[in-house]
Amino acid sequence: MTIAITGATGQLGRLAVAALKARAPQADLLALVRDPAKAADLGVPARAFDYLKPDAQVAALAGVDTLVLISSNDFNDRAGQHANVIATAKAAGVARIIYTSILKGAASPMNLLPADHIKTEALLQQSGLPATILRNGWYTENYTGTLSAALEHGAIIGSAGEGQLSTASRADYAEAIAVVALDAAHADKVYELAGDDSYTLADLAGEVARQSGKPVAFINLPEADYAKALEGFGLPAGFAATLADSDASASRGALFDDSRTLSRLIGRPTTPMAETVKAALG
């Protein structure tokens, strides 16, 4: 069985390849990337693959049995990009698709980010292909990736208020990809995935302060002000608005899940927030 992973040189994709190799060293893996030269260190064969070029996807998917479709990080018509891949996968005879969606799917209180994922889930259902939907919650690294700025300014900013965040590390979610990719029994299932434990952004600020020995506080901003702050950091206005909406939606439960489905799926507890903070502070 050949398992192909799109976006294999991305942050999640690299970890997914590593998790698959660790769980099944003899597995027939294939990296699908825009530039195969950048995948040389993955230790698996690589083929050129672009979400925007469906004609070129046909050859890249030849012989693929299971396709891990990691959602595009290009926010310009992501659903259209995913539609290209799904249609080509069906034409190429792919037997199953695994898709990284968003926590709660259509039930998410977020206004902006879920739309492409909801459309993609519908496209998968319409395709008739067996699919496994991994509705991923937030990566803890979404927050710890900016800790240098938090330490510099003594503050973590956001709009989540007292919303509970059930985050897990990218490696946790990557391991879930490996588990379902290696077992066809996960076909036609939907998994809501999140961290075992939950915390607020104030809790995160407190943990960063404790580990760094420097004062760090959480400053809660109105959604519009947070979006403006993100623009000030250099983010495009549309992306800033999406992130601010996602953060504000966390105050309404968008990023909370206490099912512990992820830890049951991977067979171990998810990575604690404090451990990811420690790694980020390094």
N, C-alpha and C positions, 0 to 999 in steps of 0.2 A: 504494500500500500504506500503510495507516494503522498506525502503531506507537504503542501506548499504554503508559505507564509508571505502575505503581502506586507510591504513596509518593513521588511526584515532588518533594515539597517537603522530603523527608528528606535526610540528608547524602549518601547514595549516590545517591538518586534525582535530586537536582539535578545532580550530576556526570554522571550517565548522560544526562540531557537535553542538557547542554552538549556531551558527547562526540558524541552523535548529530547535533547541529546543526553541529558542526565537521566531521564526516566527510561529512555529506549535508545541506547547507544547504537543499535543496529538499524534504527528506523531510517527509511528512505526519505530524507528531507530535501526541500528545495526552497531557496530564497528567491523571492520575486521583488526586484528592486529597480529603481530608475537607472542606477549606475552599478552594474555588476562589479566593477573594480573596487567599489567601496565595501563590498561584501566579502572580500578575500579573507578577512580575519575570522569570519563566522565558521569556517571549517566545513561548509556544505556547498553543493553546487548552487550557482546563481544564474538567473535568467533576467533579461531586461523586461521590465513591466511598468507601465504607466497607466494610472486610472483614466487618463484623458485620451488614451489611444487604443480604442477597442480593437481595431484591425490588427494591431501588433500583439494583442493579448492572446489571440488564438493559438499561435505557435508556442507562447510561453506556458500555456495551460495544457499542452499535449501530455497525456499520460498521467495527469494529476487526478488522484482519487478524492482526497480531502483538501479543501481550500480554506485556509484561515484568512478571512477578510478583515484585516484591522482597519477600522474606519479612517478615512482620509483626514489629514491634518490641514488640508486646503479647504477653507470654509466657503469657497466660491462654488455653489451648487454641489455640495457633497453627495446629496441623494442621486443626482445625475451621474456622478462619477461611479457611485456604487452600482447604479443600474447598468452601466457599461459592463462592469465586472460580472454581475450576476447573469446577464444575458450571454456573455461570452463563455462563462463557466458551464452554463447549460448546453450551449452548442458544442463545447469541447468534451462533453461527457463526464464532467466532474460529478462524483456521487454524493457529496455532502459539503455544505458550506458552514463554517463557524464564523459568526459575526460578533464584533465587540460593539454593543449598543450602550445605552445609558440606563442607570438605575431608575426603576419604576416605569420606564417606557412612556406610553401615552398617559399614564396616571401621574407623571411628574408635574409638580406645580411650577416648574420653570416655564418661562414663556418662549424662549428663543432656542436654546441649545438642543432640546429633544426633537425638533421638527424633522431634521434630516434622518435621525435614527428611526423615528416612527415611520417615515416614508420607506426607509430601507427595509424595515421589518415587514411592511406590507408587500414590498416588491419580492422579498424572499418567499412569502406565503403564496403570492400569485405565480411564482416561477414553478411551483410544484417540486422543487428540489428539497430533499431532506435538509433541515437546517438546525443548528444549535445556536441559540441566542444567549450571549453572555452580557447581561445588563450590568455593566461595571459601574460601581460607585466612584467616588473621587480617589485619586492617587494622593497619598500623604505628601508625596514630592511636589504636588501642586502648590503646597504651602512652604515646604522646607527649601524649595529651590530659590526662594528670595530672602533667606535669612540674613544674608550679608547686609542687605538694605535695612532690615529690621534692627539689626545690631547697631548699624551706623546711626539710625534715627531714633532708636529706643522705642520703636513702635511697630506693631503689625496692624495694618488697616484693612477694613473690609466692611461688608454690609450684612453679615450673617447674624448679628445680634447674639442672642443666647441659643441659636439653633445648634442642635447636636449633629456632629459630623462623624459618620461611621466610615472612616477612611482606612485604606490598606495600602501597602507598598506596591509599586509596579511589579516587583518580583512575585508577589502573591497572585496578582491577576494573571501574570504570565504563566504561572504554574497551573492555573485553572485552564488556560488554553491548552497546555500540554496534556492534561488529564482527559479533557473531552475529545481532543484530536486523536488520541490513541485508542479510544473505545467507541465504536459505532453505536453502542447502547445509548449514547447521549443524543442521538439524532432526534429531531422534532421535540426538543425540550428547551424551556426558557428558564434561565437561572438569574435570580436577583443576587448580585454579589456585592459585599461590603465588608468592612472590617468588623472584628468581634466586638471591639470596644468603641465607645463614642466620647466625644469631647467637644468643647466650645472653642472658639478662637481665643477667648480669654484664657482657657486652660492651656492652649498651645503657647501663648505668650508667656504664661507662667513657667512652663517647662523649658522654654528657650532661655528665660532669665535664670532659672535654677542651674541649668547646665553650663551656661556661658559665664555666669557670675556678673552679668551686666543687666541693668534695668531695661526691661522690655514690657510694654503695656499694649493691650488691644484697644484700638480706637475704632468705634463703630460709626460709620458714615451713612448718610442717606444714599440710596442707590445712585442717584444722579451725580452726587459729589464723588462717589467712589469711581464711577465711570470717567469723570473728568480727571481724577487723579491718575488713573491708568493711562489715559491719553497723554498726560504729562510725562509719564514714564516712557512714552514712545510707541504705545500700542495704537493700531488703527482704530478709528472711532467705532466702527461696527463690532470689532472684536472686543473692545473695551466694554461696550454696552452688553454684549453677550456674557462676559465674565461677571459684570456687576449684577446682571439679572440672575445669574446662577447663584451668586453669593447671597443676594437678598432672598432668593427662594429657599436657601438653606434654613432661614429663620422660620419657614413654613413646612419644614420636614423633608425637603427635597433630597437631602444627603444623609438621612437617617434610615437605618435598617438594622433590626436586631434578630434577623432570622439565622445568622451564622451559617448561611449556605456556603459561603466561600471556604470557610475553614473545614467544613464537612467534606467539601468537594476535593480539597487538596490534602486532606488527612492530617492537618496540623493547625495550631492557632495562627491567626494572621499576625503580621509584624506590628508590635505596639508602636504607637506614635512616638514615644520617647526614644525608641531605638532608631527610628528614621531621623529624628532630630539630632541624635548623637552622631550618626553617619554624616549628616549635612554639616555639622559644626567641625567634624573631622580633626 
